[in-house]
């Protein structure tokens, strides 16, 4: 009687130990899930990695280990873990989507595309399809950038502008050069509002020379026609061409020549000819840093005294947060000057600095909200001949748009833009609001 009773006790103790071990294991996985949800992938990976030898082959463990490893930067190890999941459960859609993302992050475009398309064939929710389509589009862009090809767009815009001539709202003002006198703006020089139509288009081409060098070029046009105030119609023609250098997979250097003609009332107003140098670097899979230097020679055919040389240095940073809504944030900063080429016209030359911040986020699988705010400060080099003071401008621009993808090629975008230009010279002080909707067709 004693022996059977002892055996029953040992079995009970063993079962308790097994149950306690299983509970501890479940607690470990639950803690890993919490860390991953809190975007603490490195902590989750540190928790799970030491257990891999003992628990490899358990689908739930391998899935969490793979997910944590990918987000912690250990992508190869994450792929191995997810492959174990798919070997046991080939229908595990989340594991297949995550292994596709891992292949994308390590640059294996062909395998990543195949895995993403396999997930799409399983008819996942709309938000997952939208995320996959974003990855597939990024793969296409990578392959175009790495090789040769042509892409372009055409778009048409209809809108309303409450200040098409960027005029001050003040009707009467004084001029320091004529003390004691009041001046009134002419009716056609005061603030004017109108609706407008726009037509724009562009084309971009790249010809790969070898693994590190490519020729790049683009050309574009933009024409805006007002409903009744055609003397304020504007247009531009732009072209650039140069060389792209890729010293490594995370870096690209671009050197290009640029040319532009800007017109007002269908007559040449300003010509620009310049050079730009740009360096772009990927800082991991979520961050990108860009630095650039630009020189532009500005010429005004009918106002030669305004001719100037423009020099600008700048840097931009962009960060992708990931997730189903794929939010992106960016920040830019620039400094520079426009140095007048004429004599005795220091009031045309100025120094400048500016900052720009913004971002975008998916609202629905087919709609993206974007917003940006920019600010530029300009200090002029000499007193204005009429107002007898050095001009100082502070300009703020706000833009909000929602791009709705009707198909892979067609996009419809309503937009609101606002400009607030403040100046110590009253005739340069104004605000401007425009609303518009743009239909865009992209091709490649």
C-alpha positions in Angstrom: 0.0 0.0 0.0 2.8 2.4 0.8 4.5 1.9 -2.7 1.4 2.7 -4.8 0.7 5.6 -2.6 4.2 6.9 -3.1 4.0 6.4 -6.9 0.8 8.3 -6.9 2.5 11.2 -5.1 5.4 11.2 -7.5 3.1 11.3 -10.5 1.1 14.1 -9.0 4.2 16.1 -8.2 5.5 15.5 -11.7 2.2 16.6 -13.2 2.3 19.7 -11.1 5.8 20.5 -12.2 4.9 20.1 -15.9 1.8 22.3 -15.4 4.0 24.9 -13.6 6.5 24.8 -16.4 3.8 25.2 -19.1 2.3 28.1 -17.2 5.8 29.7 -17.0 6.3 29.2 -20.7 2.9 30.7 -21.5 3.7 33.7 -19.2 7.0 34.1 -21.2 5.1 34.2 -24.5 2.5 36.6 -23.1 5.3 38.9 -21.9 6.9 38.8 -25.3 3.6 39.8 -26.9 3.3 42.7 -24.6 6.8 43.9 -25.4 6.2 43.6 -29.1 2.9 45.5 -28.9 4.8 48.2 -26.9 7.4 48.4 -29.8 10.1 47.1 -27.5 11.3 44.5 -30.0 14.8 44.3 -28.6 13.6 43.5 -25.2 11.2 40.8 -26.6 14.1 39.3 -28.6 16.4 39.3 -25.5 13.6 37.4 -23.6 13.0 34.8 -26.3 16.4 34.2 -28.0 17.9 32.2 -25.1 15.0 29.8 -25.3 15.3 29.0 -29.0 17.3 25.8 -28.6 14.7 24.3 -26.2 11.5 25.6 -27.9 12.3 25.8 -31.6 9.5 24.0 -33.4 6.7 25.5 -31.4 4.8 27.6 -33.9 3.6 30.3 -31.5 7.1 30.6 -30.0 8.8 30.7 -33.4 6.3 33.3 -34.7 6.9 35.7 -31.7 10.7 35.1 -31.9 10.7 35.8 -35.7 8.6 39.0 -35.2 10.9 40.3 -32.4 14.0 39.4 -34.3 13.0 41.2 -37.5 12.1 44.4 -35.6 15.3 44.1 -33.5 17.4 44.1 -36.6 18.2 40.3 -36.5 16.4 39.7 -39.8 18.2 36.5 -40.9 17.5 34.8 -37.6 13.9 36.1 -37.8 13.5 34.5 -41.3 14.8 31.1 -39.9 12.2 31.2 -37.1 9.3 32.1 -39.4 10.4 29.4 -41.9 9.9 26.9 -39.0 6.4 28.2 -38.5 5.5 27.8 -42.1 7.0 24.3 -42.3 4.5 23.2 -39.7 1.6 25.6 -40.6 1.9 26.8 -44.2 -1.5 28.5 -43.9 -0.2 30.9 -41.2 -0.9 34.2 -43.0 0.7 36.4 -40.3 4.0 34.5 -40.5 4.0 34.6 -44.3 3.4 38.4 -44.2 6.2 38.9 -41.7 8.7 36.8 -43.6 7.8 38.8 -46.7 8.5 42.0 -44.8 11.8 40.5 -43.6 12.9 39.6 -47.2 11.9 43.2 -48.3 14.1 44.7 -45.5 17.1 42.7 -46.5 16.6 43.6 -50.2 15.5 40.3 -51.5 12.9 41.8 -53.8 11.9 38.7 -55.8 11.3 36.5 -52.8 9.5 39.3 -51.0 7.1 39.9 -53.9 6.3 36.2 -54.1 5.5 36.0 -50.4 3.4 39.2 -50.4 1.4 38.0 -53.4 0.8 34.7 -51.6 -0.7 36.6 -48.7 -2.9 38.6 -51.0 -4.3 35.4 -52.6 -5.6 34.4 -49.1 -8.0 37.4 -49.2 -6.8 39.2 -46.0 -8.6 42.3 -44.6 -8.6 45.5 -46.7 -6.1 47.3 -44.4 -3.6 44.4 -44.8 -4.1 44.5 -48.6 -3.3 48.2 -48.6 -0.1 47.6 -46.6 0.9 44.8 -49.0 0.3 47.0 -52.0 2.5 49.7 -50.4 5.3 47.2 -50.1 4.8 46.0 -53.7 4.9 49.6 -55.0 8.1 50.1 -53.0 9.6 47.0 -54.6 8.7 48.3 -58.0 10.3 51.7 -57.2 13.4 49.9 -56.0 13.7 47.9 -59.2 13.2 51.0 -61.3 15.8 52.9 -59.3 18.3 50.1 -59.6 17.8 49.6 -63.3 16.6 51.6 -66.4 13.2 52.8 -67.1 10.8 55.7 -67.7 7.9 56.9 -65.6 5.7 60.0 -65.7 2.4 61.6 -64.9 -0.2 64.1 -66.2 -2.7 65.9 -64.0 -5.5 68.4 -64.2 -6.6 70.8 -61.4 -9.7 73.0 -60.7 -9.8 75.4 -57.8 -10.5 78.8 -56.3 -7.9 81.3 -55.1 -8.9 84.3 -52.9 -5.7 86.3 -53.8 -4.4 85.3 -57.3 -2.0 88.3 -57.5 -0.6 87.9 -53.9 -1.6 91.5 -53.1 -1.8 93.3 -49.8 -5.3 93.8 -48.4 -4.4 97.4 -47.4 -5.9 100.0 -49.8 -4.2 103.2 -48.4 -0.7 103.6 -47.0 2.1 106.1 -46.6 5.5 106.0 -48.3 8.6 107.3 -46.3 10.1 108.9 -49.4 7.0 111.1 -49.7 6.2 112.1 -46.1 2.7 113.4 -45.4 1.1 111.9 -48.4 -1.3 109.0 -48.6 -1.3 106.6 -51.5 -4.1 104.3 -52.7 -3.6 101.1 -54.5 -5.0 101.0 -58.1 -8.0 98.8 -58.5 -6.2 96.3 -60.6 -3.3 96.1 -58.1 -5.4 95.3 -55.1 -6.4 91.8 -53.9 -8.1 89.8 -56.6 -10.0 86.5 -56.3 -10.8 84.0 -59.1 -11.2 80.4 -59.9 -8.5 78.6 -62.0 -7.7 75.6 -64.1 -4.3 73.9 -64.0 -2.6 71.4 -66.3 0.7 69.7 -65.4 2.8 66.8 -66.4 6.3 65.3 -66.2 8.5 62.4 -67.2 11.5 60.8 -65.4 14.0 58.5 -67.0 17.0 56.5 -65.7 19.6 54.6 -67.7 21.8 52.3 -65.8 25.4 52.3 -66.8 26.8 49.8 -64.3 26.1 48.6 -60.8 26.9 52.1 -59.3 26.3 54.6 -62.0 23.1 55.7 -63.8 22.2 58.6 -66.0 19.0 60.4 -64.8 16.8 63.1 -66.3 13.4 64.6 -66.0 11.2 67.3 -67.6 8.0 68.8 -66.5 5.5 71.6 -67.2 2.9 73.4 -65.1 0.3 75.9 -66.5 -2.3 77.7 -64.5 -5.1 79.7 -66.2 -7.4 81.9 -64.2 -11.1 82.2 -65.0 -11.2 86.0 -65.8 -7.9 87.5 -64.5 -5.7 86.1 -67.3 -3.0 88.7 -66.7 -2.1 86.7 -63.6 -1.8 83.3 -65.4 1.4 81.5 -64.6 3.4 78.7 -66.1 6.7 76.9 -65.8 8.9 74.6 -67.9 11.5 72.6 -66.1 14.2 70.1 -67.0 17.2 68.5 -65.3 19.8 65.8 -66.1 22.8 64.4 -64.4 24.5 61.4 -62.8 23.4 59.1 -60.0 26.1 57.3 -58.0 25.4 54.5 -55.5 28.6 53.8 -53.5 26.6 51.3 -51.3 23.1 50.0 -50.9 22.2 52.7 -48.3 23.7 55.7 -50.1 23.0 57.6 -53.3 24.8 60.7 -54.6 23.1 62.8 -57.3 24.8 65.6 -59.4 22.6 67.4 -61.9 22.1 70.5 -64.0 18.7 72.3 -63.8 17.0 74.8 -66.1 13.6 76.5 -65.7 11.5 79.2 -67.4 8.7 80.8 -65.3 6.1 82.9 -67.1 3.4 85.4 -66.1 0.6 86.3 -68.5 2.2 83.9 -71.0 5.4 86.0 -71.2 8.8 85.0 -69.8 9.2 86.5 -66.3 12.2 84.6 -64.9 14.8 82.2 -66.2 16.9 79.9 -64.0 20.0 77.8 -64.7 21.8 75.9 -62.0 23.5 72.9 -60.5 22.5 70.7 -57.6 24.3 68.1 -55.6 22.4 65.7 -53.3 23.4 62.9 -50.9 20.8 60.6 -49.6 21.4 57.9 -46.9 19.1 55.2 -45.5 19.6 55.0 -41.7 18.1 51.6 -41.2 14.7 50.6 -42.7 12.7 53.5 -41.1 14.9 56.6 -41.5 16.3 58.5 -44.4 18.6 61.6 -44.3 19.2 63.9 -47.3 21.6 66.7 -47.6 21.9 69.0 -50.7 23.7 72.1 -52.1 22.2 74.2 -54.9 23.4 77.0 -57.0 21.0 78.9 -59.4 21.6 81.8 -61.7 18.4 83.9 -61.9 17.7 86.2 -64.8 14.7 88.5 -65.3 14.4 89.4 -69.0 12.4 92.6 -68.5 13.9 93.6 -65.1 17.6 93.0 -65.3 18.3 94.8 -62.1 16.7 91.9 -60.3 19.2 89.4 -61.7 20.8 87.3 -58.9 22.8 84.3 -57.9 21.0 82.0 -55.4 22.9 79.6 -53.2 21.1 77.2 -50.8 22.3 74.5 -48.4 19.7 72.1 -46.8 19.0 68.9 -45.1 15.9 66.7 -44.8 15.0 63.8 -42.5 12.1 61.3 -42.9 10.9 58.6 -40.6 8.5 55.8 -41.3 6.7 54.5 -38.2 5.2 51.3 -39.8 1.9 49.7 -38.8 -1.3 49.4 -40.8 -1.7 53.1 -41.2 2.0 53.6 -42.3 2.5 57.1 -40.8 5.5 59.1 -42.1 7.0 62.2 -40.7 9.6 64.6 -42.2 11.6 67.6 -41.2 13.7 69.9 -43.4 15.9 72.9 -42.9 17.7 75.2 -45.3 19.9 78.4 -45.3 21.1 80.5 -48.2 21.3 83.8 -50.0 20.3 85.6 -53.2 23.2 87.9 -54.1 22.2 90.6 -56.6 24.4 90.9 -59.7 23.5 94.5 -60.4 25.1 97.6 -58.9 23.3 99.9 -56.4 20.4 97.5 -55.9 21.2 95.9 -52.5 17.5 95.9 -51.7 17.0 93.0 -54.2 19.6 90.8 -52.5 18.8 88.9 -49.3 19.8 86.1 -46.9 17.3 83.4 -46.0 16.6 80.4 -43.8 13.7 78.1 -43.6 12.2 75.1 -41.9 9.5 72.6 -43.1 7.7 69.9 -41.1 4.9 67.5 -42.1 3.8 64.0 -42.6 1.2 61.6 -44.0 -0.9 58.7 -42.7 -3.4 56.2 -44.2 -7.0 57.1 -43.4 -8.4 54.1 -45.4 -6.7 51.5 -47.5 -7.1 53.8 -50.5 -6.8 57.3 -48.9 -3.8 59.1 -47.5 -3.9 62.3 -45.5 -0.8 64.6 -45.8 -0.1 67.9 -44.2 2.9 70.2 -44.0 3.9 73.6 -42.6 6.8 75.6 -43.9 8.4 78.9 -42.7 11.0 81.1 -44.4 12.7 84.2 -43.1 14.2 86.7 -45.5 16.4 89.7 -44.7 17.2 92.1 -47.5 20.6 93.8 -48.0 19.7 97.4 -48.4 16.8 99.9 -47.7 13.8 99.9 -50.0 14.1 103.0 -52.2 10.5 104.1 -51.4 9.9 102.9 -47.9 13.5 103.7 -46.7 13.9 100.6 -44.6 15.5 97.2 -45.0 12.8 94.8 -45.9 12.2 91.8 -43.7 9.8 89.0 -44.7 8.4 86.1 -42.7 6.4 83.7 -44.8 4.4 80.7 -43.5 2.7 78.2 -45.7 0.2 75.4 -44.6 -0.9 72.6 -46.9 -3.5 69.8 -46.2 -4.5 67.2 -48.8 -6.2 63.9 -49.0 -5.1 61.6 -51.9 -7.6 59.0 -52.9 -6.4 56.2 -55.1 -9.1 55.3 -57.6 -6.9 52.7 -59.2 -3.2 52.0 -59.4 -2.8 54.7 -62.0 -5.5 57.3 -61.1 -5.5 59.5 -58.0 -8.0 62.2 -56.9 -6.7 64.8 -54.4 -8.6 67.7 -52.8 -6.3 70.2 -51.2 -6.3 73.3 -49.1 -3.3 75.7 -49.0 -2.8 78.9 -47.0 0.0 81.4 -47.2 0.7 84.2 -44.6 3.4 86.6 -45.7 4.3 89.2 -43.1 6.7 92.1 -44.0 7.8 95.4 -42.6 7.1 96.8 -46.1 3.3 97.0 -46.3 2.9 96.3 -50.0 4.7 92.9 -49.5 2.3 91.9 -46.7 -0.6 89.5 -47.7 -2.4 86.3 -47.0 -3.7 83.8 -49.5 -6.0 80.8 -49.4 -6.6 78.3 -52.2 -8.8 75.2 -52.5 -8.5 72.8 -55.3 -9.1 69.2 -56.5 -6.6 67.4 -58.8 -7.0 64.3 -60.9 -3.6 62.6 -61.6 -2.7 59.8 -64.0 0.7 58.1 -63.4 2.4 55.8 -65.8 5.5 53.8 -66.2 
